[in-house]
């Protein structure tokens, strides 16, 4: 028996290696490794992107910013340095999609409140109305945790620019009003390198989705994936 094994050891070794490779290949096909796309302006619906950056196909990142939060503190990109975060656009008097978006962001906040790697950032698209006291009142009503979630106001032009040039998530409104904004239901996932990694329907917590659109529970899955991603 040993002599037979020695005689055919090369052939046996070949079949063992071939079998391992074949099984590994089938496993990879049947269980593909999860990945998240890095989005650039050229990948997104042009309606949501400023014309000056629509051609950008590589190395897009969120620009530097400075806005005022619900506590009157200036919030900049430094407060989010090295963090994974979710950004959106809303206004406190909105009665259409905002209540659902805010409720789902509250749900998300409760899921990540003990994760030091993750934060939230909501921008008012009516900063002339959403003053610091109004944002603070709204934050208290919704149970916002200040250390995890900033609701920010600021110069309308700056918010417009970052919405369309960085987050690629807001439509324009009336053509006659240069900085008029029609916010969408998008929650935008940003990684620790300030890159856009996904867009999600902020009005949909866990319901059925259309092709290419994810809900908020799927957003949480992607956040956890990024937290464990080897960079």
BADRENVO-599779 format. One record per atom (N, C-alpha, C, O, CB): x, y, z. Coordinates in steps of 0.05 Angstrom, whole numbers, padded with zeros to 5 digits, always signed. Glycine has a CB too. Example, Ala and Ser with C-alpha at 12.3 -4.5 7.8 and 13.67 -1.06 7.14 Angstrom:
# BADRENVO-599779
+00264-00114+00156+00246-00090+00156+00264-00066+00156+00285-00066+00169+00226-00089+00181+00257-00045+00142+00273-00021+00143+00258+00001+00157+00268+00023+00161+00282-00012+00114
//
This chain:
# BADRENVO-599779
+00017-00024+00000+00000+00000+00000+00017+00025+00000+00012+00044-00015-00019+00000+00024+00038+00024+00017+00056+00047+00019+00071+00052-00007+00076+00074-00016+00076+00044+00042+00078+00029-00020+00093+00031-00045+00075+00043-00067+00085+00059-00084+00103+00004-00054+00049+00037-00066+00031+00048-00086+00028+00078-00081+00027+00094-00100+00003+00034-00084+00025+00086-00056+00022+00114-00049+00047+00130-00058+00045+00152-00069+00018+00118-00020+00071+00118-00053+00095+00132-00061+00097+00134-00091+00106+00154-00102+00120+00117-00051+00088+00113-00105+00089+00113-00134+00072+00134-00146+00079+00147-00166+00081+00085-00144+00049+00139-00134+00030+00158-00145+00027+00183-00129+00008+00198-00131+00003+00145-00148+00047+00189-00112+00045+00212-00095+00043+00238-00110+00029+00256-00101+00070+00212-00076+00057+00241-00132+00055+00266-00148+00027+00269-00159+00016+00291-00158+00076+00266-00171+00016+00247-00170-00011+00249-00181-00031+00254-00160-00050+00270-00164-00018+00223-00196-00028+00242-00137-00047+00246-00114-00045+00275-00104-00065+00288-00099-00041+00226-00091-00020+00285-00102-00016+00312-00094-00029+00332-00113-00041+00352-00104+00014+00318-00091-00027+00326-00139-00039+00344-00159-00069+00345-00155-00081+00366-00156-00032+00334-00187-00081+00321-00151-00111+00320-00148-00120+00334-00122-00141+00346-00122-00121+00292-00149-00104+00332-00101-00111+00345-00076-00110+00375-00079-00129+00389-00071-00092+00337-00053-00089+00386-00092-00087+00414-00096-00109+00424-00115-00121+00445-00111-00059+00421-00108-00114+00408-00136-00135+00416-00156-00162+00417-00142-00178+00435-00147-00136+00396-00179-00167+00398-00124-00193+00397-00110-00196+00421-00092-00217+00433-00090-00195+00371-00093-00174+00429-00078-00176+00452-00060-00181+00477-00075-00198+00494-00067-00149+00455-00044-00167+00480-00098-00171+00504-00114-00199+00505-00125-00212+00526-00125-00151+00505-00138-00209+00482-00135-00236+00481-00146-00258+00487-00125-00276+00503-00131-00242+00453-00158-00255+00475-00102-00274+00481-00080-00274+00510-00072-00294+00522-00067-00269+00463-00056-00250+00521-00070-00247+00549-00062-00260+00568-00083-00272+00587-00076-00217+00557-00059-00256+00561-00109-00268+00577-00130-00298+00576-00129-00311+00597-00132-00258+00567-00158-00309+00552-00125-00339+00550-00123-00349+00565-00099-00370+00579-00100-00347+00520-00121-00335+00564-00076-00343+00578-00052-00343+00608-00057-00361+00622-00048-00325+00571-00029-00323+00618-00071-00321+00647-00077-00344+00656-00095-00355+00678-00091-00294+00653-00090-00351+00639-00114-00373+00646-00133-00399+00646-00118-00416+00664-00121-00374+00627-00156-00403+00626-00101-00429+00623-00087-00431+00642-00063-00453+00649-00055-00432+00595-00077-00408+00650-00052-00407+00668-00029-00388+00692-00035-00366+00693-00023-00399+00653-00003-00396+00710-00053-00377+00731-00060-00371+00749-00037-00388+00754-00020-00390+00748-00083-00346+00759-00036-00337+00776-00015-00352+00803-00017-00354+00815-00038-00307+00781-00016-00362+00813+00006-00376+00838+00007-00358+00861+00000-00335+00861+00008-00390+00842+00034-00368+00880-00015-00353+00904-00021-00372+00928-00023-00396+00924-00029-00335+00901-00047-00362+00952-00019-00378+00976-00022-00365+00994-00042-00341+00999-00040-00383+00990+00005-00380+01003-00061-00369+01021-00082-00360+01047-00069-00372+01057-00050-00390+01026-00103-00339+01059-00081-00332+01086-00074-00344+01104-00096-00337+01101-00120-00300+01090-00073-00361+01122-00089-00376+01138-00108-00362+01164-00115-00351+01178-00098-00404+01144-00098-00362+01170-00141-00352+01195-00151-00375+01210-00165-00395+01197-00172-00328+01191-00171-00373+01236-00170-00395+01250-00183-00405+01238-00209-00429+01238-00215-00387+01278-00188-00387+01227-00225-00395+01215-00250-00412+01190-00247-00424+01181-00267-00370+01209-00267-00413+01179-00223-00428+01155-00218-00457+01160-00210-00474+01142-00209-00415+01138-00196-00464+01186-00206-00489+01193-00193-00507+01208-00213-00498+01221-00232-00484+01211-00169-00533+01207-00208-00553+01221-00224-00545+01251-00226-00542+01264-00206-00581+01218-00212-00541+01261-00251-00532+01289-00254-00550+01309-00241-00542+01332-00234-00530+01295-00283-00576+01302-00236-00594+01321-00223-00586+01327-00195-00593+01348-00184-00623+01309-00223-00570+01310-00183-00562+01313-00155-00533+01324-00152-00524+01327-00130-00563+01286-00141-00521+01330-00174-00493+01338-00174-00489+01365-00188-00501+01370-00209-00475+01317-00188-00473+01383-00175-00467+01409-00188-00452+01404-00214-00435+01387-00216-00450+01426-00169-00459+01420-00234-00448+01417-00261-00418+01420-00262-00405+01409-00280-00460+01437-00280-00406+01434-00242-00377+01438-00242-00361+01413-00234-00337+01412-00239-00370+01460-00223-00375+01393-00223-00360+01369-00215-00371+01343-00227-00362+01321-00221-00361+01366-00185-00391+01345-00245-00404+01322-00256-00384+01304-00271-00389+01280-00274-00426+01330-00275-00363+01315-00281-00343+01300-00297-00323+01284-00279-00309+01266-00289-00328+01318-00315-00322+01290-00253-00302+01278-00236-00308+01248-00233-00329+01240-00224-00302+01292-00208-00288+01232-00239-00291+01203-00239-00273+01189-00219-00275+01164-00215-00286+01192-00266-00255+01204-00206-00236+01191-00187-00230+01210-00164-00232+01235-00166-00210+01184-00201-00224+01198-00141-00213+01212-00118-00231+01234-00107-00222+01254-00096-00187+01224-00125-00258+01230-00108-00276+01249-00097-00278+01246-00067-00281+01223-00057-00304+01246-00109-00276+01268-00052-00279+01267-00023-00296+01290-00014-00300+01310-00029-00251+01268-00009-00306+01289+00011-00322+01311+00022-00304+01334+00028-00283+01332+00040-00336+01301+00048-00312+01358+00019-00296+01382+00023-00296+01391+00052-00314+01383+00067-00307+01405+00005-00277+01408+00059-00277+01420+00086-00302+01436+00090-00313+01447+00071-00251+01438+00090-00311+01438+00115-00336+01453+00121-00335+01465+00149-00318+01457+00165-00360+01434+00118-00352+01484+00153-00355+01496+00180-00384+01505+00183-00393+01524+00170-00335+01520+00184-00399+01492+00200-00427+01499+00205-00432+01500+00236-00414+01492+00251-00446+01478+00192-00455+01511+00243-00461+01514+00272-00482+01493+00280-00502+01490+00267-00471+01543+00278-00476+01479+00302-00495+01458+00310-00516+01468+00330-00518+01492+00336-00479+01435+00322-00532+01449+00340-00554+01455+00358-00546+01467+00384-00563+01478+00399-00570+01430+00363-00521+01466+00391-00510+01478+00415-00495+01503+00411-00482+01514+00429-00493+01458+00430-00496+01513+00386-00482+01538+00380-00452+01534+00375-00437+01554+00374-00486+01558+00401-00443+01509+00373-00415+01504+00370-00408+01500+00340-00424+01489+00325-00407+01479+00385-00385+01511+00332-00377+01507+00304-00367+01479+00300-00349+01469+00313-00355+01528+00297-00379+01466+00280-00372+01438+00273-00357+01439+00246-00367+01450+00227-00398+01420+00271-00334+01426+00245-00319+01425+00220-00312+01395+00214-00320+01377+00229-00292+01441+00223-00298+01392+00192-00290+01365+00184-00272+01352+00205-00269+01328+00207-00275+01366+00157-00259+01369+00222-00241+01358+00243-00257+01342+00263-00247+01323+00275-00226+01381+00256-00282+01350+00268-00299+01335+00287-00306+01307+00277-00314+01290+00292-00324+01351+00293-00303+01304+00250-00309+01278+00238-00284+01264+00227-00287+01244+00213-00329+01282+00215-00261+01274+00234-00236+01262+00224-00233+01233+00233-00235+01227+00257-00212+01279+00233-00229+01216+00214-00225+01188+00220-00251+01173+00227-00250+01150+00235-00206+01185+00243-00274+01186+00224-00299+01174+00231-00314+01165+00206-00310+01175+00184-00317+01195+00247-00330+01145+00210-00351+01137+00190-00375+01152+00198-00383+01153+00222-00356+01105+00189-00389+01165+00179-00413+01180+00187-00434+01179+00165-00429+01174+00142-00406+01208+00193-00458+01186+00174-00482+01187+00156-00491+01216+00155-00496+01228+00176-00505+01168+00165-00493+01227+00131-00502+01254+00128-00530+01255+00114-00536+01238+00097-00482+01270+00111-00545+01275+00120-00570+01279+00106-00577+01309+00106-00563+01325+00118-00593+01263+00118-00599+01316+00092-00609+01343+00090-00638+01344+00096-00654+01328+00086-00603+01355+00061-00646+01363+00113-00673+01364+00123-00680+01393+00130-00664+01411+00126-00677+01346+00148-00705+01398+00140-00711+01423+00154-00733+01418+00174-00750+01400+00170-00720+01445+00133-00732+01433+00196-00749+01426+00219-00778+01429+00214-00794+01417+00228-00740+01443+00242-00786+01446+00195-00815+01450+00190-00826+01432+00168-00850+01434+00161-00820+01479+00182-00809+01415+00157-00818+01396+00136-00838+01377+00147-00835+01365+00168-00793+01381+00124-00860+01373+00132-00882+01355+00140-00885+01332+00121-00904+01316+00124-00908+01370+00143-00867+01330+00101-00870+01308+00082-00852+01285+00089-00860+01267+00104-00863+01318+00053-00828+01284+00078-00810+01261+00083-00793+01264+00108-00782+01244+00118-00792+01257+00060-00790+01288+00119-00772+01293+00141-00779+01277+00167-00761+01266+00179-00771+01322+00148-00804+01276+00175-00810+01261+00199-00801+01232+00198-00790+01222+00217-00840+01262+00204-00806+01219+00175-00796+01191+00172-00766+01190+00173-00754+01172+00185-00807+01179+00146-00753+01209+00159-00724+01209+00158-00712+01213+00186-00694+01199+00194-00714+01231+00139-00724+01231+00201-00714+01237+00227-00718+01213+00246-00700+01206+00261-00727+01262+00239-00742+01201+00244-00747+01177+00261-00727+01155+00255-00718+01141+00273-00776+01168+00257-00721+01151+00229-00703+01130+00222-00674+01137+00229-00658+01119+00235-00704+01125+00192-00667+01163+00229-00641+01171+00238-00639+01167+00269-00617+01160+00279-00635+01201+00231-00661+01172+00283-00661+01166+00312-00656+01137+00317-00641+01129+00335-00688+01176+00325-00670+01120+00301-00666+01091+00304-00637+01084+00299-00625+01069+00314-00684+01076+00284-00625+01096+00278-00597+01090+00272-00579+01100+00294-00560+01086+00302-00589+01104+00245-00585+01124+00305-00569+01134+00327-00569+01114+00351-00548+01110+00363-00580+01161+00337-00591+01102+00356-00593+01084+00379-00577+01058+00373-00568+01045+00392-00622+01077+00384-00573+01051+00348-00558+01027+00341-00528+01032+00343-00512+01014+00348-00565+01018+00313-00519+01057+00338-00490+01063+00337-00480+01080+00361-00457+01089+00361-00483+01077+00311-00498+01085+00380-00491+01103+00402-00466+01095+00418-00453+01111+00430-00514+01107+00420-00461+01069+00418-00437+01059+00433-00413+01053+00415-00393+01042+00424-00445+01034+00449-00416+01059+00390-00394+01055+00371-00379+01081+00367-00389+01099+00353-00406+01044+00343-00355+01083+00377-00340+01108+00376-00331+01115+00348-00321+01137+00343-00316+01106+00394-00333+01096+00329-00324+01101+00302-00345+01115+00285-00338+01124+00263-00317+01074+00289-00370+01117+00294-00392+01126+00277-00406+01151+00288-00410+01153+00312-00412+01104+00273-00412+01170+00270-00427+01194+00278-00449+01200+00257-00450+01187+00236-00408+01218+00281-00465+01220+00262-00487+01229+00244-00484+01259+00240-00474+01273+00257-00514+01221+00256-00494+01268+00217-00493+01297+00210-00516+01305+00193-00519+01295+00170-00466+01303+00196-00534+01322+00204-00557+01331+00189-00555+01361+00183-00551+01377+00201-00583+01324+00204-00559+01368+00158-00557+01396+00149-00584+01408+00144-00600+01395+00130-00539+01398+00124-00590+01431+00154-00615+01444+00148-00613+01457+00120-00593+01471+00114-00622+01465+00169-00634+01453+00104-00634+01466+00077-00650+01493+00079-00653+01507+00059-00647+01448+00056-00659+01500+00103-00671+01526+00107-00657+01539+00131-00670+01544+00152-00703+01524+00112-00631+01544+00128-00616+01554+00151-00625+01582+00161-00620+01589+00184-00587+01556+00144-00638+01597+00143-00649+01623+00152-00671+01620+00171-00677+01638+00187-00658+01639+00127-00685+01597+00171-00707+01591+00190-00697+01575+00213-00704+01580+00236-00730+01576+00175-00680+01555+00207-00670+01537+00228-00647+01549+00243-00623+01542+00238-00663+01510+00216-00653+01567+00262-00632+01579+00278-00623+01559+00299-00634+01537+00302-00643+01605+00292-00603+01566+00314-00592+01549+00335-00614+01542+00356-00617+01518+00362-00569+01562+00350-00629+01561+00366-00650+01553+00386-00671+01534+00374-00681+01516+00388-00664+01578+00396-00678+01538+00349-00698+01520+00336-00686+01492+00333-00700+01472+00338-00707+01531+00309-00661+01490+00325-00648+01464+00322-00645+01451+00350-00649+01426+00352-00620+01468+00309-00640+01466+00370-00637+01455+00397-00664+01444+00406-00665+01422+00417-00627+01476+00417-00685+01458+00402-00712+01449+00410-00719+01423+00395-00729+01404+00406-00733+01471+00404-00713+01423+00369-00718+01399+00352-00701+01376+00363-00711+01353+00365-00711+01405+00323-00676+01381+00369-00658+01360+00379-00669+01348+00405-00668+01323+00408-00630+01371+00383-00678+01364+00423-00689+01355+00448-00714+01338+00444-00718+01318+00457-00694+01378+00467-00731+01347+00426-00756+01333+00420-00750+01305+00409-00764+01286+00414-00773+01349+00401-00729+01303+00393-00723+01278+00379-00703+01260+00395-00699+01237+00387-00711+01283+00352-00693+01270+00417-00674+01253+00432-00647+01251+00420-00633+01231+00423-00686+01226+00435-00638+01273+00408-00611+01273+00395-00590+01271+00417-00590+01286+00436-00608+01298+00378-00570+01254+00413-00547+01252+00430-00526+01270+00419-00515+01264+00397-00537+01222+00433-00519+01291+00433-00501+01312+00422-00474+01301+00413-00463+01311+00394-00497+01333+00442-00464+01281+00427-00437+01271+00421-00437+01253+00396-00416+01247+00385-00427+01255+00444-00461+01245+00387-00463+01228+00364-00475+01241+00339-00469+01233+00316-00480+01204+00370-00491+01262+00343-00507+01273+00321-00508+01303+00322-00518+01315+00341-00536+01261+00322-00498+01315+00301-00499+01345+00298-00520+01353+00278-00521+01343+00255-00472+01356+00290-00538+01370+00287-00557+01384+00268-00545+01411+00263-00541+01427+00282-00587+01385+00281-00540+01417+00238-00525+01442+00233-00540+01461+00215-00556+01454+00197-00499+01435+00220-00534+01487+00220-00544+01509+00204-00520+01525+00195-00497+01521+00205-00565+01526+00219-00524+01545+00178-00501+01561+00169-00509+01577+00144-00532+01582+00139-00478+01543+00162-00488+01585+00130-00493+01601+00105-00506+01583+00084-00496+01561+00078-00466+01612+00095-00528+01592+00073-00543+01576+00054-00527+01568+00030-00529+01546+00020-00568+01591+00045-00510+01586+00020-00493+01580-00003-00474+01558+00004-00469+01540-00013-00478+01605-00012-00462+01558+00028-00444+01537+00035-00457+01510+00037-00446+01490+00029-00430+01544+00062-00482+01510+00048-00496+01485+00051-00504+01475+00023-00502+01451+00017-00522+01488+00068-00512+01493+00006-00519+01485-00022-00494+01473-00036-00497+01451-00048-00528+01510-00038-00472+01485-00033-00448+01476-00047-00439+01448-00036-00432+01430-00052-00425+01495-00043-00440+01444-00010-00431+01419+00000-00451+01397-00006-00444+01373-00010-00426+01420+00030-00477+01404-00008-00497+01384-00015-00493+01374-00043-00496+01350-00048-00525+01397-00013-00487+01392-00062-00485+01384-00090-00457+01378-00100-00454+01363-00119-00497+01406-00107-00437+01390-00087-00410+01385-00096-00396+01362-00080-00377+01350-00090-00394+01410-00094-00405+01358-00056-00392+01337-00039-00409+01313-00035-00401+01290-00041-00385+01349-00012-00434+01317-00024-00451+01294-00017-00467+01284-00041-00478+01261-00040-00469+01301+00005-00469+01299-00062-00482+01290-00087-00511+01281-00082-00519+01260-00092-00466+01268-00100-00526+01297-00066-00551+01286-00056-00575+01305-00056-00596+01298-00046-00546+01278-00028-00572+01329-00068-00593+01348-00066-00599+01360-00094-00581+01367-00109-00587+01371-00047-00625+01361-00101-00633+01373-00126-00636+01404-00123-00638+01414-00101-00660+01362-00135-00635+01417-00146-00640+01446-00145-00669+01451-00146-00685+01434-00155-00625+01460-00169-00677+01475-00137-00705+01482-00137-00712+01500-00160-00708+01493-00183-00713+01495-00110-00722+01524-00153-00729+01543-00174-00704+01554-00188-00686+01563-00175-00746+01566-00162-00704+01553-00214-00681+01563-00229-00675+01592-00223-00652+01601-00225-00685+01559-00259-00695+01607-00215-00692+01635-00210-00677+01640-00183-00667+01662-00179-00718+01649-00210-00677+01620-00166-00663+01623-00140-00639+01605-00140-00641+01580-00138-00683+01615-00117-00616+01617-00143-00591+01603-00147-00585+01581-00126-00575+01560-00133-00568+01622-00148-00592+01587-00101-00586+01569-00080-00610+01555-00068-00610+01546-00046-00570+01583-00058-00632+01554-00084-00656+01540-00075-00650+01510-00075-00639+01500-00095-00680+01547-00093-00658+01496-00054-00652+01468-00052-00677+01451-00047-00694+01459-00031-00632+01462-00030-00679+01429-00062-00700+01410-00057-00687+01385-00046-00675+01370-00062-00718+01404-00083-00688+01381-00020-00673+01359-00009-00686+01333-00016-00711+01332-00021-00671+01361+00022-00671+01311-00016-00681+01285-00023-00682+01268+00003-00675+01277+00024-00664+01271-00044-00692+01243+00000-00693+01225+00023-00666+01211+00028-00664+01194+00045-00715+01204+00018-00646+01219+00013-00620+01204+00015-00606+01207+00042-00603+01229+00052-00602+01214-00007-00598+01185+00052-00578+01184+00073-00551+01177+00059-00551+01158+00043-00585+01163+00097-00530+01191+00065-00505+01187+00051-00485+01176+00070-00479+01187+00091-00494+01214+00038-00473+01153+00063-00453+01140+00079-00425+01149+00071-00418+01147+00048-00455+01109+00077-00410+01160+00090-00383+01170+00085-00363+01154+00102-00368+01150+00126-00381+01201+00092-00341+01146+00090-00322+01130+00105-00301+01147+00119-00302+01171+00117-00308+01110+00086-00283+01134+00133-00263+01149+00149-00243+01164+00132-00228+01180+00143-00249+01130+00167-00244+01160+00106-00226+01175+00087-00241+01196+00073-00231+01208+00053-00213+01156+00068-00266+01202+00082-00283+01223+00071-00293+01217+00043-00298+01235+00027-00268+01250+00070-00295+01191+00037-00306+01182+00011-00335+01174+00013-00342+01162+00034-00289+01160-00001-00351+01179-00007-00379+01170-00007-00380+01141-00014-00369+01132-00034-00396+01187-00028-00393+01125+00004-00394+01096+00000-00422+01085-00004-00425+01061-00009-00382+01083+00024-00442+01102-00003-00469+01092-00009-00491+01113-00005-00487+01132+00010-00474+01068+00008-00514+01108-00018-00538+01124-00015-00561+01106-00007-00564+01084-00017-00544+01140-00042-00578+01116+00011-00599+01099+00023-00625+01116+00025-00624+01140+00029-00590+01089+00051-00647+01102+00024-00673+01114+00027-00679+01119+00056-00686+01100+00071-00696+01097+00013-00676+01144+00065-00679+01150+00093-00708+01148+00103-00712+01149+00127-00669+01177+00098-00727+01144+00085-00755+01141+00093-00762+01112+00097-00784+01105+00106-00774+01154+00073-00744+01094+00090-00750+01065+00090-00732+01051+00110-00708+01047+00105-00746+01053+00061-00743+01043+00133-00727+01030+00153-00719+01002+00145-00696+00995+00145-00742+01030+00180-00739+00986+00139-00733+00958+00133-00752+00946+00112-00754+00921+00109-00735+00941+00158-00765+00963+00097-00784+00953+00077-00770+00945+00051-00746+00948+00048-00805+00974+00071-00786+00934+00032-00776+00926+00006-00763+00951-00008-00772+00973-00004-00798+00914-00012-00743+00945-00025-00730+00967-00039-00729+00962-00069-00732+00939-00078-00701+00971-00028-00725+00983-00084-00721+00981-00113-00692+00974-00119-00675+00978-00102-00729+01008-00127-00687+00963-00143-00659+00956-00150-00641+00980-00147-00647+01002-00156-00658+00946-00179-00618+00976-00134-00599+00997-00131-00604+01016-00107-00588+01034-00102-00597+01013-00155-00626+01012-00093-00633+01029-00070-00634+01011-00045-00646+00990-00045-00660+01044-00074-00621+01020-00024-00621+01005+00001-00637+01019+00023-00641+01044+00022-00592+01000+00011-00646+01004+00043-00661+01016+00065-00642+01022+00088-00618+01017+00086-00684+00998+00074-00653+01032+00110-00636+01041+00133-00624+01017+00148-00601+01020+00158-00653+01057+00152-00637+00995+00150-00625+00972+00163-00602+00961+00146-00582+00952+00158-00646+00949+00167-00604+00963+00120-00581+00956+00103-00558+00976+00106-00535+00969+00103-00590+00954+00074-00565+01001+00112-00545+01021+00117-00529+01013+00142-00505+01015+00143-00558+01049+00121-00543+01004+00163-00530+00996+00187-00510+00972+00182-00488+00972+00192-00550+00987+00209-00519+00954+00165-00501+00932+00157-00476+00942+00144-00454+00932+00149-00516+00912+00138-00479+00962+00126-00456+00973+00112-00438+00989+00131-00414+00989+00128-00465+00991+00089-00450+01002+00150-00434+01016+00171-00416+00996+00186-00392+01000+00189-00452+01032+00191-00428+00974+00194-00413+00954+00209-00392+00941+00191-00370+00935+00201-00432+00932+00219-00398+00939+00165-00377+00928+00147-00353+00947+00145-00330+00939+00146-00389+00924+00119-00359+00973+00143-00337+00993+00142-00321+00993+00168-00297+00997+00167-00348+01021+00136-00335+00989+00190-00321+00990+00215-00300+00967+00217-00280+00969+00231-00341+00987+00239-00306+00945+00203-00288+00922+00203-00270+00920+00179-00254+00902+00176-00304+00897+00207-00274+00939+00160-00258+00938+00135-00229+00944+00140-00222+00962+00156-00270+00959+00115-00212+00929+00128-00183+00934+00130-00175+00955+00110-00178+00950+00086-00166+00907+00125-00167+00978+00119-00160+01000+00101-00131+01000+00093-00122+01017+00078-00168+01026+00113
//
